[in-house]
Amino acid sequence: MAGLTENYMRSQGLFKGRVMKTPTRIGLLFPLESDYAHQFVRGIVRYAHRKGQWDILTEQGVPTLRWKDVLRCEADGFIAGVHTPAQYKMLREQQAPVVNVYHGLVDYPFTTVLTDNRAIGRMAADHLLEQGLTNFAYVGSSTMGYDRERREGFEETVRQAGHAVTPCLTQYIPGSRGAAGRLRVGEKRMAGFLADLKTPVGILAGTDNYGVGVLQAASMLRMAVPEQMAVVAVNNDDVLCDLVRPGLSSIAHDAEHIGYEAAVQLGRLLQGLAAPSQPVFIPPEQLVIRASSDILRIEDTHVAEAIRFIRNHAGQFIDVSDILNVVPISRRSLENRFREALGRTIHHEIRRTHIDRARQLMAQTDASLTEIARRSGFNHTSRFREAFHKETGVSPMTYLKKVRSQK
């Protein structure tokens, strides 16, 4: 078993220095089969470079271990998705610090870093409420803890707006491997549930797979999406969400941030520092709006496309030239259309969207102002302070102190 190689780091754009001679050996225990997992590892490796003395153990060139290798890997610490009591027992026997990144066993005495599933539910509800909807439903699993938390966040926000959520809960996952026969049964059951809903309705699907199932059932019923049924899902699997028609709006996890924070917590444990008494929750990165929920009531298609692009890049630095790369008209024409449709400039809309993202991060994370600025699309903290004050009338530090004093 060897350390994370220089060639692997270079291939991932991660290599920035030499491996230390006496590194701390870190074992990663989770599947490396998705883009989420790759981004998660990227966050861990970013911390490892900053720390300078971490060696990520590999198995056959892959920077994650198999559970059967745990007893012989001699790691100094682990970041693991602990799914079963047997896996928990195996790690306890190692007598090494562990950070768990799976929600299922949060009651076990491991430091745990997780995506904030309730915040995911709230984000979906906010978006669907903004579309002017008053009927809502949730489609997801009756057995998975993350599904329950997403539903609770969704229901809480909808209820605060004076509405209710109709749930459709099942152990069945549309599109799972080896489940073609059950998929037909699932579509019929889903179609029966959707047919009974009062429309227009906003639906949160617990995962992208469930979202695809909803869209397939809607097609069977010849229901117009998003006009009769606006659908938002979770995970933002680009291939899956762009493959279906209409494209599936989906909430993206901040996987790299989760990986980085898991590494930070493991670093603290390795230094003998106290573990947090509660799980560390990382808010979702953003809602990527696609056609399944885009009831944007703007007749000008160029303006609507520009707004969609701005919203989908709320956490990245963009300017007007980036928008003109996807909207095929002149800058002057787009500026005039923007003022006519919204009463504000393109630059103002970009700034407003970035500041909304910053305020969300202030309320939901413990990030510093510098980190909030970076994750809100600002290259310089000074420009962030200036833009925040113009948009809100107060300094970002004043706003930050206020929202965090209310937690």
Secondary structure as GFF3:
##gff-version 3
##sequence-region A 1 407
A	DSSP	alpha_helix	6	11	.	.	.	ID=ss1
A	DSSP	beta_strand	24	29	.	.	.	ID=ss2
A	DSSP	alpha_helix	35	51	.	.	.	ID=ss3
A	DSSP	beta_strand	54	56	.	.	.	ID=ss4
A	DSSP	three_ten_helix	67	72	.	.	.	ID=ss5
A	DSSP	beta_strand	77	80	.	.	.	ID=ss6
A	DSSP	alpha_helix	85	94	.	.	.	ID=ss7
A	DSSP	beta_strand	98	100	.	.	.	ID=ss8
A	DSSP	three_ten_helix	103	105	.	.	.	ID=ss9
A	DSSP	beta_strand	111	115	.	.	.	ID=ss10
A	DSSP	alpha_helix	117	130	.	.	.	ID=ss11
A	DSSP	beta_strand	136	141	.	.	.	ID=ss12
A	DSSP	alpha_helix	145	160	.	.	.	ID=ss13
A	DSSP	beta_strand	165	170	.	.	.	ID=ss14
A	DSSP	alpha_helix	180	195	.	.	.	ID=ss15
A	DSSP	beta_strand	201	205	.	.	.	ID=ss16
A	DSSP	alpha_helix	208	220	.	.	.	ID=ss17
A	DSSP	beta_strand	229	234	.	.	.	ID=ss18
A	DSSP	alpha_helix	238	243	.	.	.	ID=ss19
A	DSSP	beta_strand	249	252	.	.	.	ID=ss20
A	DSSP	alpha_helix	255	270	.	.	.	ID=ss21
A	DSSP	beta_strand	280	282	.	.	.	ID=ss22
A	DSSP	beta_strand	286	288	.	.	.	ID=ss23
A	DSSP	alpha_helix	301	312	.	.	.	ID=ss24
A	DSSP	alpha_helix	320	324	.	.	.	ID=ss25
A	DSSP	alpha_helix	331	342	.	.	.	ID=ss26
A	DSSP	alpha_helix	346	364	.	.	.	ID=ss27
A	DSSP	alpha_helix	369	375	.	.	.	ID=ss28
A	DSSP	alpha_helix	381	392	.	.	.	ID=ss29
A	DSSP	alpha_helix	396	405	.	.	.	ID=ss30
###
